[in-house]
Amino acid sequence: MLTAIARRVDRARVAMGRATAVPLLVRFGVLLSGLLAMLVAWPPQLLAGRLLIPLLVVVIWPAVAPRGRGGTVSALVTVGGWLADTAGYDSRVALWRVLALATLLYLAHTLTALAALLPYDAMVNADVPALWLGRAGIVILISAVLIVLALGLTADLGGGAFQLATLVGLAAAAGVTLVLAHTVRRR
């Protein structure tokens, strides 16, 4: 077991010695967006306690190993913090927090995908992450407009109509997921 750990440490040292700037900056972006998402989502009372160290480990995980399950775990822990804050600590759901959390989670997600594609020693032109972030910015802008419109509709639609729209939206999301899963299996 010690030899396996020593081999991994040696491989990490060699990889860091060969690393280039753009892949490291992308991984730093994963770390920064994940950290900011945690700060927006989690209640400050919990962040000041013993929970800070495990949350930092969860945030660092996708930046160090973007090809694993770290991005999913980090996003789920962030959403869990949001639920703990809004349900357990009765924090008000503010528009700026919803938009910031959605933006930061999407940035963490898309940068993790880019980091998974880029080896540490890849020679990458700066246009690649710039175009990647430009597309992400367009998605974020469209999503922000849709969130504001949806929140405006919740004020107009009350009760049963809103619940029906929520169920239809969930059914559509489940349907799209099933179609995509079926398409991936056929390949």
C-alpha positions as CSV (number, residue, x, y, z in Angstrom):
1,M,0.0,0.0,0.0
2,L,2.8,2.4,0.8
3,T,4.4,1.7,-2.6
4,A,1.1,2.6,-4.3
5,I,0.9,5.9,-2.4
6,A,4.6,6.6,-3.2
7,R,3.9,6.0,-6.9
8,R,1.0,8.4,-6.9
9,V,3.0,11.1,-5.1
10,D,5.8,10.7,-7.7
11,R,3.3,10.9,-10.6
12,A,1.8,14.1,-9.0
13,R,5.2,15.6,-8.6
14,V,6.1,14.9,-12.3
15,A,2.8,16.2,-13.5
16,M,3.2,19.5,-11.5
17,G,6.7,19.9,-12.9
18,R,5.3,19.7,-16.5
19,A,2.1,21.7,-15.9
20,T,1.4,24.7,-18.1
21,A,-0.5,27.9,-17.2
22,V,-3.8,27.5,-18.9
23,P,-4.8,24.1,-17.4
24,L,-3.7,25.3,-14.0
25,L,-5.8,28.5,-14.4
26,V,-8.8,26.4,-15.4
27,R,-8.4,24.3,-12.3
28,F,-8.1,27.4,-10.2
29,G,-11.4,28.6,-11.7
30,V,-13.0,25.4,-10.7
31,L,-11.7,25.9,-7.1
32,L,-12.7,29.6,-7.0
33,S,-16.2,29.1,-8.4
34,G,-16.9,26.1,-6.1
35,L,-15.6,28.0,-3.0
36,L,-17.8,31.0,-3.8
37,A,-20.8,28.8,-4.4
38,M,-20.3,27.2,-1.0
39,L,-20.0,30.6,0.6
40,V,-23.2,31.8,-1.0
41,A,-25.1,28.6,-0.2
42,W,-24.1,27.5,3.3
43,P,-25.2,29.3,6.5
44,P,-22.4,31.4,8.0
45,Q,-22.9,29.8,11.4
46,L,-22.0,26.4,9.9
47,L,-19.0,27.8,7.9
48,A,-17.4,29.2,11.0
49,G,-17.4,25.8,12.8
50,R,-15.8,22.4,12.3
51,L,-17.7,21.9,9.0
52,L,-15.3,24.3,7.2
53,I,-12.5,21.7,6.7
54,P,-14.7,19.0,5.1
55,L,-16.3,21.6,2.9
56,L,-12.9,22.8,1.7
57,V,-12.0,19.2,0.9
58,V,-15.2,18.8,-1.2
59,V,-14.4,22.1,-3.0
60,I,-10.8,21.1,-3.7
61,W,-11.7,17.6,-5.0
62,P,-13.0,18.6,-8.5
63,A,-10.1,21.0,-9.0
64,V,-7.5,18.3,-8.4
65,A,-9.3,15.4,-10.0
66,P,-11.9,16.8,-12.5
67,R,-12.5,13.5,-14.2
68,G,-14.0,11.9,-11.1
69,R,-17.2,12.4,-9.2
70,G,-15.9,15.4,-7.4
71,G,-17.9,17.9,-9.4
72,T,-21.1,16.1,-8.7
73,V,-20.4,15.7,-5.0
74,S,-19.4,19.4,-4.7
75,A,-22.6,20.5,-6.4
76,L,-24.8,18.3,-4.3
77,V,-23.1,19.5,-1.1
78,T,-23.6,23.1,-2.2
79,V,-27.3,22.5,-2.9
80,G,-27.5,20.7,0.5
81,G,-26.1,23.8,2.1
82,W,-28.6,26.0,0.3
83,L,-31.4,23.7,1.6
84,A,-30.0,23.7,5.1
85,D,-29.8,27.5,5.1
86,T,-33.3,28.2,3.6
87,A,-35.2,25.4,5.4
88,G,-33.2,24.8,8.6
89,Y,-32.1,28.4,9.3
90,D,-35.1,30.1,7.8
91,S,-33.0,32.4,5.6
92,R,-34.9,34.5,3.1
93,V,-34.7,33.4,-0.5
94,A,-33.2,36.5,-2.2
95,L,-33.0,36.9,-5.9
96,W,-29.3,37.8,-5.8
97,R,-28.5,34.6,-3.9
98,V,-30.4,32.5,-6.4
99,L,-28.7,34.1,-9.4
100,A,-25.3,34.0,-7.7
101,L,-25.6,30.3,-6.8
102,A,-26.9,29.3,-10.2
103,T,-24.1,31.2,-11.9
104,L,-21.4,29.8,-9.6
105,L,-22.6,26.2,-9.9
106,Y,-22.8,26.4,-13.6
107,L,-19.3,28.0,-13.8
108,A,-17.9,25.2,-11.6
109,H,-19.6,22.6,-13.7
110,T,-18.5,23.9,-17.1
111,L,-14.9,24.6,-15.9
112,T,-14.7,21.1,-14.4
113,A,-15.7,19.7,-17.8
114,L,-13.0,21.8,-19.5
115,A,-10.4,20.8,-16.8
116,A,-11.3,17.1,-17.4
117,L,-10.4,17.6,-21.1
118,L,-7.1,19.4,-20.5
119,P,-4.1,17.5,-19.2
120,Y,-1.8,19.4,-16.8
121,D,0.9,19.7,-19.5
122,A,-1.4,20.7,-22.4
123,M,-0.2,23.6,-24.6
124,V,-3.5,25.5,-25.0
125,N,-4.1,28.8,-26.7
126,A,-5.8,31.3,-24.5
127,D,-8.7,31.5,-27.0
128,V,-9.9,28.0,-25.9
129,P,-10.9,28.9,-22.3
130,A,-12.0,32.4,-23.5
131,L,-14.5,30.9,-26.0
132,W,-15.6,28.3,-23.4
133,L,-16.3,31.0,-20.8
134,G,-18.0,33.2,-23.5
135,R,-20.5,30.4,-24.2
136,A,-20.9,29.9,-20.5
137,G,-21.6,33.6,-20.1
138,I,-24.4,33.4,-22.7
139,V,-26.0,30.4,-20.9
140,I,-25.8,32.3,-17.6
141,L,-27.4,35.4,-19.1
142,I,-30.2,33.4,-20.6
143,S,-30.7,31.5,-17.4
144,A,-30.8,34.7,-15.3
145,V,-33.5,36.2,-17.5
146,L,-35.5,32.9,-17.3
147,I,-35.1,32.9,-13.5
148,V,-36.4,36.4,-13.2
149,L,-39.3,35.6,-15.5
150,A,-40.1,32.5,-13.5
151,L,-40.1,34.3,-10.2
152,G,-42.4,36.9,-11.7
153,L,-44.8,34.2,-12.8
154,T,-44.8,32.7,-9.3
155,A,-46.3,35.9,-8.0
156,D,-49.0,35.8,-10.7
157,L,-49.7,32.1,-10.6
158,G,-50.7,30.9,-7.3
159,G,-51.8,27.6,-5.8
160,G,-52.8,24.8,-8.2
161,A,-51.7,26.3,-11.5
162,F,-48.1,26.8,-10.2
163,Q,-48.0,23.3,-8.8
164,L,-49.2,21.9,-12.2
165,A,-46.6,23.9,-14.0
166,T,-43.9,22.5,-11.6
167,L,-45.0,18.9,-12.2
168,V,-45.1,19.4,-16.0
169,G,-41.6,20.9,-15.8
170,L,-40.3,18.0,-13.7
171,A,-41.9,15.5,-16.1
172,A,-40.2,17.2,-19.0
173,A,-36.8,17.2,-17.3
174,A,-37.2,13.5,-16.5
175,G,-38.2,12.8,-20.1
176,V,-35.2,14.6,-21.5
177,T,-32.9,12.7,-19.2
178,L,-34.4,9.4,-20.3
179,V,-34.0,10.3,-24.0
180,L,-30.4,11.3,-23.4
181,A,-29.6,8.2,-21.4
182,H,-31.2,6.0,-24.2
183,T,-29.2,7.9,-26.9
184,V,-25.9,7.4,-25.0
185,R,-26.5,3.6,-24.6
186,R,-27.2,3.2,-28.4
187,R,-23.8,4.5,-29.3
